[in-house]
Amino acid sequence: MEKIREIMTDKVESCTLLDNIYEVAVKMKELNVGAVPIVDKNKLVGMITDRDIVIRGVAEKHPGSTKVEDIMSNDLITISPDASSEEAVRLMADHQIRRLPVVENGQLIGIVALGDFAVRQLTDDQAKKALTEISESNYNGVQH
């Protein structure tokens, strides 16, 4: 069974509480990513997704100068680098999330995403099933 540290992305760009949602959106565009962790003094304090910017920012008419903490998710599900890939998949399925920040001693050291599992040879049928459930539930019943 693989450990998260073996499959996580360890070069994770982040923003701080000093950034605003415009700056986060620009970073997402530059990096071609859909989520950016928010850190304060090297400690993970939140996460902003492109969906957060649309739903909590634009749709609620917040300007680009709005502080990140006003729209970020701060009730985070995280995982240890020593956890198994099976545990990560279970967390993602249980919480219907596509990305898990990897935290060690309170500090962000990486991120593992649904796509990280999709590109690997998974032999565990339970993991494959969980990944399918995450993907299907995000379409709200719409068949594609």
N, C-alpha and C positions, 0 to 999 in steps of 0.2 A: 504494500500500500504506500503510495507516494505521500510525502509530507508537503505541506503548503509551501515551505521555503524552496522546494524543488521546482515548483511551477509558477510561483508568484512573479509579478513584475516588480523588480526592486528599485527601479529608477522612476520614482513617482514624483511628478510635479505637484505642487500644492500652492495654495494661497493662504493669506493670513486674515485675521479679523480686521486688519487695516485696509483690506481691499474692498472694492465695491462690486456690485453685480456686473457692471459693464466690464471691469477688468477681468473678472472670472470668465465671462463670455468670450472675450478676446483670447484668453489663454486656451479655452476649449477649442476655439477655431484654429489657433496656431498649432496646437498639439493633435488636432483631430480626435478629441476624446469627448465623451458625454458626461463625465463626472470629474470633479476636482475636490480633493480633500482639503479641509480647512484646518490649519494648525495654529496654535498659540504657544509660543515658547517651546517649539518642537513637540508639543503634545497635540494629538488629534482631538479636535473639538467639534467637528462637523463635516458635512459633505454637501456639496451642491451639484445637482444634476442639471442637464439641459432642460429637463421637465420642470424642475423647481423654478428655473428662471422664467419659463413660460407661465406656469400655473400660479406660483406665488409672487412672481415679479410682474411680468407684463400684464397678465389677466387682471391683476389687482391694481393696475395703474401705478406701480412703483417706478420711479425714474432710475436710470442706469447708475446714478450716484448713491442708490440705497446701499446701506451696509450689508455685507454678506450675512451677518448673524440674523438679520431680519427675515431672510428666506431660506437659510440653510437647514438641513435636517440635523438635529443634534442628539436624537435618540438613536444612536448607531449600534449596529450589529457588527462586531469585529471578530477576528479570529487570530489565534496564535500561530507563529510560523511552524511550530512543532505539531500542530493538529494534522489530522489525516485529510486527504482529499475527500474521503467519504463524509467526514464531519462537515466540511465546507459545503458540499453539495446539499447535505441535509439542511443546514442553516439557510442556504439560498432558497431552497424549495419551501421550507417552513415559513419564511418571512417574505417570500416572493420578491427577492432582490437579485440583481444581476452582477453586483460587485460587492466584494468584502474587503474592507481595509484590514491589512495585516499589522497587528500591533504587538510590540514587545516592550514591557516596562512602561506602558503608557505612550510610547513613541511610535509613530507611523514608520514602518520599515518596508512596506510594500502594499500591493493590492492584487487580489485574485478576482478575475472576472469570469462570467459564464463562458465567454469565448475561449478562455484558457483551457477549459475542460473540453470544449467542442473540438479543438484541434488536436487533442491527445487521444491516444488509443485507450479508451476506457473499456475495461473488461467486466466491470461490475454492473450487472443489469439494474440494480437499484439506483446507481448514479445516473445511468442513461435515462431511466424513468423520471427521476427528479428533474433533470435538465429539460426533458420534454414538457413536464408540467409547468415549469417556470416560463418557458417560451410560449406555450399555448395560453396560459392564463393572462399573459400580457396583451393578448389580442381581444380580450373581453368577448369571447365566443364567436368572433368573426373568423370564418374559414378563409384561408389564403391559398 
